Amino acid sequence: MGNLTPKFIYYKRSKFDESHNEFYDYCCDNNLPFVSIETSGKKYWNIVYDTFTIKKFERFYAIKYDDFVRPFYKDYCAKAKLPSHKSLFGNFSFIVYKIDAQEIAEKLYDLLINLAKFDQERFDANPVYVDKDGRNSEGTNVVKCLEELRRMSDDELKEEYWQIKESNKYMLQHLGMLKDEMIKRNIKSDN
C-alpha cells in the first residue's frame, strides 16, 4: 500500500477490482477501519465501511459503533439537506452527495479510529472473553468445542486445523484451541 496509509478506497460495484480486496486485507492486517466509496451515480455516492477489520474475531466489542456512526450520518444529512428518500443508513453503508463523498469518508475514518481507541479502553476496563452463553468472540461455545476436539481422532484434528486455517485465518481463538489439543497429543500440524 506504500508509505502513506489511505483512509478509504474508491470502487465501482459493477466492476470487479482486485485493489478493493487488497485494501480490505490491508485494513484487516493492520487493524484499521475499512472505508470505501462506491462511485456509481451522478449525484449520489455510497459510502461503505466495516469495523470487522479493526478487531476481527480477537475479542468482543465493548461499544456499538452504530451508536456513534448513525448520529454522525444524521448530522451530515441535516447539514447537507440530503432528501429523506436518499438518507438511507444500513448494512454498514450510507448515501452522500457525490461532492461530499471524500470529505465524509475521511471524517468517518477518523471517527472509526477514535471509536476503536475508545472501544479498547472500555474493553480493558471490563474485559469479556466468554459471554454468558459460553461463547467466545468468534461465536464458538468454548466448553463444547473443547469436548468435541478431545473426541476427534488425530487425523480429524489436523484436518479441522487446516480447514479453519485456510478458510478463515482470523479465527485465531479456534485455531488456538485446535493447536493446544494437537500439542497435548504431540501431533505435528505438518506445516
C-alpha positions in Angstrom: 0.0 0.0 0.0 3.0 2.3 0.1 4.2 4.7 2.8 1.0 6.7 3.1 -1.9 5.0 4.7 -5.1 5.7 2.6 -8.2 6.3 4.7 -10.5 4.9 2.0 -10.6 3.5 -1.5 -12.9 4.3 -4.5 -14.6 1.4 -6.4 -17.4 0.7 -8.8 -19.7 -2.1 -7.7 -20.4 -3.3 -11.2 -16.7 -3.8 -12.0 -14.5 -6.3 -10.1 -11.4 -4.5 -8.8 -8.7 -6.6 -7.0 -7.4 -3.4 -5.3 -10.7 -3.3 -3.3 -9.9 -6.8 -1.9 -6.3 -5.9 -1.3 -7.3 -2.8 0.6 -9.7 -4.8 2.7 -6.9 -7.3 3.6 -4.6 -4.4 4.3 -7.1 -3.0 6.8 -7.5 -6.4 8.4 -3.8 -7.0 8.7 -3.2 -3.6 10.3 -6.4 -3.4 12.4 -7.7 -0.4 10.6 -11.3 0.5 9.7 -12.3 -0.2 6.2 -13.9 2.7 4.3 -14.8 2.7 0.6 -16.7 5.0 -1.7 -18.9 3.3 -4.3 -18.7 5.7 -7.3 -21.7 4.6 -9.3 -24.1 7.5 -9.6 -24.0 11.0 -11.0 -25.3 12.9 -7.9 -25.1 10.5 -5.0 -22.4 8.0 -4.0 -22.5 5.3 -1.4 -20.0 5.1 1.5 -19.4 1.5 2.7 -17.5 0.8 6.0 -16.6 -2.2 8.0 -15.4 -2.4 11.6 -14.6 -6.1 11.5 -11.2 -5.2 10.1 -10.4 -3.4 13.4 -10.7 -6.3 15.8 -11.7 -9.2 13.6 -12.6 -12.1 16.0 -9.9 -11.2 18.5 -12.3 -10.0 21.2 -15.8 -8.8 21.9 -16.6 -5.2 21.1 -17.2 -3.0 24.1 -19.2 -0.4 22.3 -21.7 -0.4 19.4 -20.1 1.5 16.6 -23.5 2.2 15.0 -24.5 4.2 18.1 -21.9 6.7 17.0 -21.9 6.4 13.2 -25.7 6.8 12.9 -25.7 10.3 14.6 -22.6 11.3 12.5 -24.6 10.4 9.4 -27.8 12.0 10.7 -25.9 15.2 11.3 -24.5 15.1 7.8 -28.0 14.6 6.3 -29.3 17.6 8.2 -26.4 19.9 7.2 -26.2 18.8 3.6 -30.0 18.8 3.3 -30.0 15.3 1.9 -33.5 14.4 0.7 -35.1 11.9 3.2 -35.7 9.3 0.4 -31.9 9.3 -0.1 -30.8 9.3 3.5 -30.5 5.6 3.8 -28.4 4.0 6.5 -27.9 0.3 6.9 -25.7 -2.7 6.4 -22.6 -0.6 7.1 -23.3 1.8 4.3 -25.0 5.2 3.6 -25.6 7.6 0.8 -24.0 11.0 0.4 -23.8 13.7 -2.2 -21.0 12.9 -4.7 -19.4 16.2 -4.0 -19.2 15.4 -0.2 -18.0 11.8 -0.5 -14.3 12.3 0.0 -14.7 14.6 3.0 -17.3 12.4 4.7 -15.2 9.2 4.1 -12.2 10.9 5.7 -14.3 12.1 8.7 -15.8 8.6 9.0 -12.4 7.0 9.0 -11.2 9.4 11.7 -14.3 8.7 13.7 -13.8 5.0 13.5 -10.2 5.3 14.5 -11.2 7.3 17.6 -14.0 4.8 18.3 -11.5 1.9 18.1 -9.4 3.6 20.8 -12.5 4.2 23.0 -13.6 0.6 22.4 -10.2 -0.7 23.5 -10.3 1.5 26.7 -13.8 0.2 27.5 -12.8 -3.4 26.9 -9.6 -3.0 29.0 -11.7 -1.7 31.9 -14.1 -4.7 31.7 -12.8 -7.5 29.5 -15.1 -10.2 28.4 -13.6 -13.3 26.8 -16.6 -15.6 27.0 -20.2 -14.4 27.1 -23.0 -15.6 29.4 -23.8 -18.4 26.9 -20.2 -19.7 27.0 -19.3 -18.4 23.5 -16.1 -16.6 22.7 -16.0 -13.6 20.3 -15.8 -15.9 17.3 -19.2 -17.4 18.4 -17.7 -20.7 19.5 -19.1 -22.4 22.6 -15.7 -23.0 24.3 -16.7 -25.9 26.6 -18.5 -27.8 23.8 -15.7 -27.1 21.3 -13.0 -28.4 23.7 -15.1 -31.6 24.3 -15.5 -32.1 20.6 -11.8 -31.6 20.0 -10.9 -34.3 22.7 -13.2 -36.8 20.9 -11.7 -36.2 17.4 -9.1 -38.6 16.0 -5.6 -37.2 15.3 -6.3 -37.1 11.6 -9.7 -35.3 12.1 -7.9 -32.8 14.4 -5.3 -32.0 11.7 -7.9 -31.8 9.0 -10.1 -29.4 11.1 -7.0 -27.3 11.9 -6.1 -26.8 8.2 -9.6 -26.3 7.1 -10.1 -23.4 9.5 -6.6 -22.0 8.8 -7.3 -21.9 5.1 -11.0 -20.8 5.2 -10.8 -18.1 7.9 -7.3 -17.1 9.1 -8.8 -14.7 11.6 -10.4 -17.3 13.8 -7.3 -17.3 16.0 -9.1 -18.5 19.2 -10.5 -21.6 17.4 -7.1 -22.3 15.8 -5.5 -21.8 19.2 -7.8 -24.5 20.8 -7.0 -26.9 18.0 -3.3 -26.2 18.3 -3.4 -26.7 22.1 -5.1 -30.1 21.6 -2.6 -31.1 19.0 0.3 -30.2 21.3 -1.3 -32.2 24.1 -1.3 -35.2 21.8 2.1 -34.4 20.3 0.6 -34.1 16.8 2.5 -32.1 14.3 0.4 -29.8 12.1 2.5 -30.6 9.0 3.2 -27.0 8.2 
